[in-house]
């Protein structure tokens, strides 16, 4: 018992996520909720109330009426969230849309570059976890073209040259956000370039 108490005291405080209906945050929210809150509440009624309390905005509006169901309200609430905000094609579209709405980068360092890099990481990890067919949304040439426009001019030119060489070999550039460990040889310290470098892997 003493050992267990020590583990509780020394364990870091868990941060519970909230969900506002943004599909790009659905996977992370549900994983957090099921891991830390669902398993600690075996009673379905308590699970439902906890789920409602951790939703805001349109997500809460979508499931709040499930409290009126006598038996399967919790399962209906989870399915409602999935139907409205958690379908995989909707999640993929939301991530691509968020990437394309990022502001253009004016410099190759500083907070804007790091934020750009984080968004690339998040999209790549989420869609990779969903399956190869959803990563293809990131590999679409229109997505590449629009993201390349957000790079500073001299990096954009180098990216276009690199992608052109890959296309010249009969291959397609691939989005490798967060997977590539190294950036272009000319810009090893630029995280956004490292994550958005076109890959020549098959």
Phi and psi in degrees as a GROMACS rama.xvg file:
@    title "Ramachandran Plot"
@    xaxis  label "Phi"
@    yaxis  label "Psi"
@TYPE xy
-60.9392  -41.752  UNK-2
-62.8236  -41.2063  UNK-3
-64.8225  -41.0802  UNK-4
-64.6555  -38.8856  UNK-5
-63.1474  -39.4946  UNK-6
-64.229  -39.362  UNK-7
-65.0117  -44.4494  UNK-8
-65.9299  -39.3527  UNK-9
-83.6879  -13.4206  UNK-10
-69.3178  139.346  UNK-11
-66.1296  149.698  UNK-12
-67.0387  131.685  UNK-13
-79.6025  134.187  UNK-14
-99.0561  118.131  UNK-15
-88.1639  129.595  UNK-16
-81.6699  158.228  UNK-17
-121.559  152.601  UNK-18
-123.698  125.213  UNK-19
-105.517  5.4715  UNK-20
100.046  4.03858  UNK-21
-77.3769  112.783  UNK-22
-56.763  -29.1401  UNK-23
-68.522  -14.4573  UNK-24
-106.265  -0.285153  UNK-25
-61.9553  -48.6887  UNK-26
-60.9668  -46.6294  UNK-27
-64.0407  -41.8632  UNK-28
-63.2722  -49.4239  UNK-29
-64.7257  -37.546  UNK-30
-63.5942  -44.6106  UNK-31
-62.4525  -44.667  UNK-32
-66.1037  -46.9872  UNK-33
-68.0335  -32.3861  UNK-34
-74.6683  -44.8805  UNK-35
-104.222  -22.1083  UNK-36
-116.059  -42.3666  UNK-37
-63.3629  -45.2958  UNK-38
-69.0511  -22.3009  UNK-39
-86.9909  -4.69499  UNK-40
-125.776  85.253  UNK-41
-66.3205  -21.6437  UNK-42
-79.329  125.362  UNK-43
-63.0344  -35.3952  UNK-44
-65.2389  -41.371  UNK-45
-68.5435  -37.567  UNK-46
-60.1649  -43.3245  UNK-47
-62.9724  -47.4523  UNK-48
-63.348  -38.7202  UNK-49
-66.0872  -40.7876  UNK-50
-62.8726  -45.3462  UNK-51
-60.3687  -42.5019  UNK-52
-65.2987  -25.0768  UNK-53
-97.4315  9.75161  UNK-54
-111.8  149.115  UNK-55
-133.415  169.381  UNK-56
55.5191  -136.65  UNK-57
-67.6588  -25.2568  UNK-58
-67.0419  -43.2169  UNK-59
-67.9071  -40.0129  UNK-60
-58.4651  -35.001  UNK-61
-71.7876  -28.2034  UNK-62
-117.324  -7.78627  UNK-63
-59.9698  -35.168  UNK-64
-69.9409  -12.625  UNK-65
-65.2501  -17.3791  UNK-66
-65.2221  -17.9313  UNK-67
-82.3569  -9.65305  UNK-68
-82.9188  137.22  UNK-69
-81.0741  -32.2822  UNK-70
-114.17  -62.0987  UNK-71
-104.494  32.0935  UNK-72
-58.066  -38.9789  UNK-73
-65.3004  -46.9862  UNK-74
-65.6937  -37.0437  UNK-75
-65.1504  -39.6626  UNK-76
-63.1995  -44.853  UNK-77
-64.0739  -40.9723  UNK-78
-67.7197  -34.9198  UNK-79
-64.6258  -42.7583  UNK-80
-62.1  -42.3567  UNK-81
-64.4257  -43.6995  UNK-82
-64.6933  -37.4769  UNK-83
-86.1184  -35.9621  UNK-84
-131.436  -7.40921  UNK-85
-116.934  9.59925  UNK-86
-68.4258  140.219  UNK-87
-62.1093  -38.9423  UNK-88
-68.3541  -29.664  UNK-89
-70.6766  -41.5293  UNK-90
-62.4012  -45.5561  UNK-91
-61.57  -44.3872  UNK-92
-62.2992  -39.0301  UNK-93
-65.5331  -39.64  UNK-94
-67.4623  -43.9387  UNK-95
-63.8545  -42.6667  UNK-96
-60.6662  -40.1496  UNK-97
-65.9998  -40.1659  UNK-98
-62.5671  -43.4621  UNK-99
-71.8891  -16.1851  UNK-100
-92.093  -2.1677  UNK-101
-65.9514  146.642  UNK-102
-70.8709  156.455  UNK-103
-68.6905  145.851  UNK-104
-89.1073  134.235  UNK-105
-100.946  -24.2327  UNK-106
-129.607  169.257  UNK-107
-101.148  14.1717  UNK-108
-149.265  176.335  UNK-109
95.3803  174.323  UNK-110
-54.5474  -42.1326  UNK-111
-58.8752  -37.802  UNK-112
-67.2953  -41.4577  UNK-113
-66.0376  -38.3805  UNK-114
-65.5985  -42.5184  UNK-115
-57.443  -44.2847  UNK-116
-62.8124  -41.6915  UNK-117
-64.1811  -39.603  UNK-118
-64.6703  -38.7574  UNK-119
-62.953  -43.7343  UNK-120
-59.6179  -49.4139  UNK-121
-60.5902  -46.8425  UNK-122
-62.1428  -45.0141  UNK-123
-64.854  -45.8316  UNK-124
-65.4219  -42.845  UNK-125
-65.8172  -48.4554  UNK-126
-71.8085  -31.8277  UNK-127
-63.8405  -40.5224  UNK-128
-65.2135  -26.1198  UNK-129
-82.425  -23.2141  UNK-130
132.732  157.225  UNK-131
-59.9531  -31.9525  UNK-132
-65.8617  -24.2518  UNK-133
-88.6394  -27.5128  UNK-134
-63.8222  -26.3317  UNK-135
-61.241  -24.9154  UNK-136
-64.3369  -34.1107  UNK-137
-75.6242  -28.4606  UNK-138
-83.9618  -1.78756  UNK-139
-64.1353  138.241  UNK-140
-61.194  -34.1279  UNK-141
-63.8925  -37.9057  UNK-142
-64.2372  -46.2521  UNK-143
-56.4029  -47.8909  UNK-144
-61.453  -44.4462  UNK-145
-70.3068  -37.4876  UNK-146
-68.76  -37.5468  UNK-147
-61.4736  -32.3469  UNK-148
-65.547  -18.5837  UNK-149
-85.2635  -11.8874  UNK-150
-77.3153  152.998  UNK-151
-56.1391  152.622  UNK-152
-53.8714  -46.0733  UNK-153
-71.1859  -29.4973  UNK-154
-74.5712  -33.9867  UNK-155
-62.176  -41.5255  UNK-156
-65.1284  -39.8008  UNK-157
-69.3344  -37.7256  UNK-158
-63.4556  -44.2267  UNK-159
-61.3524  -39.5441  UNK-160
-64.8761  -44.1854  UNK-161
-63.9781  -44.9795  UNK-162
-64.4598  -37.9407  UNK-163
-61.3305  -38.3935  UNK-164
-64.398  -39.9347  UNK-165
-65.7482  -43.6325  UNK-166
-63.4567  -36.4975  UNK-167
-63.7094  -22.6612  UNK-168
-88.0427  3.97053  UNK-169
83.9  17.9091  UNK-170
-115.719  171.971  UNK-171
-112.551  137.95  UNK-172
-61.077  146.228  UNK-173
-124.515  137.016  UNK-174
-68.7212  125.144  UNK-175
-128.057  40.5892  UNK-176
-58.3963  122.421  UNK-177
82.2472  -10.5845  UNK-178
-95.4647  -38.3779  UNK-179
-69.7996  130.935  UNK-180
-86.2847  -19.7406  UNK-181
-125.45  150.438  UNK-182
-91.6369  -167.837  UNK-183
-64.4247  149.752  UNK-184
-58.8853  -31.4353  UNK-185
-80.1069  -17.7107  UNK-186
-136.222  59.9479  UNK-187
-66.3037  -18.3121  UNK-188
-100.267  8.30217  UNK-189
-100.781  100.953  UNK-190
-62.7988  -37.7131  UNK-191
-65.5552  -39.6314  UNK-192
-66.8034  -39.7021  UNK-193
-60.9194  -39.0838  UNK-194
-82.2811  -22.8014  UNK-195
-109.018  11.6998  UNK-196
-65.769  132.089  UNK-197
-66.8214  136.195  UNK-198
-97.5335  142.453  UNK-199
-101.241  17.4314  UNK-200
-74.2247  148.692  UNK-201
